[in-house]
C-alpha cells in the first residue's frame, strides 16, 4: 500500500512538463555533492598520510641488563612453581590455601611487570 503512493508520485513527476528541466539540475546537484564528498575524503586521507609520515617511531627500549634478566628468570621459575602448587592444592580440595598462593603469584607477576617497565626506561 505504501509503495503505491510513491509510484504514483514518481509517475506524476515523470509525466510533468517540468520534468525535463528539473532532472538535469538534480543530476548536477548530485554530481556536485559527490565531488565534494570525494574531495573531503581525499583531504582526510592526505592529512592522515602526512600525520603518519610525521610520526616518528619510538626508539626501542634499551635492552635489559644481564642481572635483570637473571632476576626475571628466577621470578618466572617461582611463578611456575607457585602455579603448580596452586593446581595441586586445588585438586586436593584446599581452596583457601590455593587462593592465598594465587594472590602471592599475582603479586609476583605485578612485580615482574613493574620491573620490566622500569628496566625498559618507560618511567
C-alpha positions as CSV (number, residue, x, y, z in Angstrom):
1,X,0.0,0.0,0.0
2,X,2.8,2.4,0.9
3,X,4.7,1.8,-2.3
4,X,1.7,2.7,-4.4
5,X,1.6,6.4,-3.5
6,X,5.3,6.6,-4.1
7,X,5.0,5.0,-7.5
8,X,2.1,7.3,-8.3
9,X,4.1,10.4,-7.2
10,X,7.1,9.2,-9.3
11,X,4.8,8.7,-12.4
12,X,3.3,12.2,-11.9
13,X,6.8,13.7,-11.7
14,X,8.0,11.8,-14.9
15,X,4.9,12.9,-16.8
16,X,5.2,16.5,-15.6
17,X,6.1,19.1,-18.2
18,X,8.8,20.4,-15.8
19,X,10.4,17.0,-15.5
20,X,13.0,17.7,-18.2
21,X,14.0,21.0,-16.7
22,X,14.4,19.6,-13.1
23,X,16.3,16.3,-13.9
24,X,19.5,18.0,-15.2
25,X,19.5,20.3,-12.2
26,X,19.1,17.3,-9.8
27,X,21.8,15.4,-11.6
28,X,24.1,18.4,-11.4
29,X,23.4,18.9,-7.7
30,X,24.1,15.2,-7.1
31,X,27.3,15.2,-9.1
32,X,28.5,18.4,-7.2
33,X,27.7,16.7,-3.9
34,X,29.5,13.5,-4.8
35,X,32.6,15.6,-6.0
36,X,32.5,17.4,-2.7
37,X,32.5,14.1,-0.8
38,X,35.4,12.8,-2.8
39,X,37.4,16.0,-2.2
40,X,36.7,15.8,1.5
41,X,37.8,12.2,1.7
42,X,40.9,12.9,-0.4
43,X,41.8,15.7,2.0
44,X,41.3,13.5,5.1
45,X,43.4,10.7,3.5
46,X,46.1,13.2,2.7
47,X,46.1,14.6,6.2
48,X,46.3,11.2,7.8
49,X,49.1,10.2,5.5
50,X,51.0,13.4,6.4
51,X,50.4,12.6,10.1
52,X,51.7,9.1,9.6
53,X,54.8,10.4,7.8
54,X,55.4,12.8,10.7
55,X,55.1,10.2,13.4
56,X,58.5,9.2,14.4
57,X,58.8,5.6,15.6
58,X,59.6,5.4,19.2
59,X,63.1,4.2,19.8
60,X,63.2,0.6,21.0
61,X,63.6,0.3,24.8
62,X,67.1,-0.3,25.9
63,X,68.0,-4.0,26.4
64,X,67.5,-5.4,29.8
65,X,70.8,-5.8,31.6
66,X,72.0,-9.4,32.3
67,X,71.4,-9.2,36.0
68,X,67.9,-8.0,35.5
69,X,67.3,-10.8,33.0
70,X,68.6,-13.4,35.5
71,X,66.3,-11.9,38.2
72,X,63.4,-12.1,35.9
73,X,64.2,-15.7,35.1
74,X,64.3,-16.6,38.8
75,X,60.9,-14.9,39.3
76,X,59.5,-16.7,36.3
77,X,60.5,-20.0,37.8
78,X,58.9,-19.0,41.1
79,X,55.7,-18.2,39.3
80,X,55.7,-21.6,37.6
81,X,56.3,-23.3,40.9
82,X,53.5,-21.4,42.5
83,X,51.1,-22.3,39.7
84,X,52.0,-26.0,40.1
85,X,51.4,-25.7,43.9
86,X,48.1,-23.9,43.3
87,X,46.9,-26.7,41.0
88,X,47.9,-29.5,43.4
89,X,46.2,-27.7,46.3
90,X,43.1,-27.1,44.2
91,X,43.0,-30.8,43.3
92,X,43.4,-31.7,46.9
93,X,40.4,-29.5,47.8
94,X,42.4,-27.0,49.8
95,X,40.8,-24.0,48.1
96,X,41.8,-21.3,50.7
97,X,45.5,-22.3,50.5
98,X,45.3,-22.3,46.7
99,X,43.7,-18.8,46.7
100,X,46.4,-17.5,49.0
101,X,49.2,-18.9,46.8
102,X,47.4,-17.4,43.8
103,X,47.4,-14.0,45.3
104,X,51.1,-14.4,46.0
105,X,51.6,-15.4,42.4
106,X,49.6,-12.4,41.2
107,X,51.7,-10.1,43.4
108,X,54.9,-11.5,41.9
109,X,53.6,-11.1,38.3
110,X,52.8,-7.4,39.1
111,X,56.4,-7.0,40.5
112,X,57.8,-8.6,37.3
113,X,55.7,-6.3,35.1
114,X,56.8,-3.2,37.0
115,X,60.4,-4.4,37.0
116,X,60.2,-4.8,33.2
117,X,58.5,-1.4,32.8
118,X,61.1,0.5,34.8
119,X,64.0,-1.5,33.4
120,X,63.0,-0.5,29.9
121,X,63.1,3.2,30.7
122,X,59.4,3.8,30.3
123,X,59.0,5.7,33.5
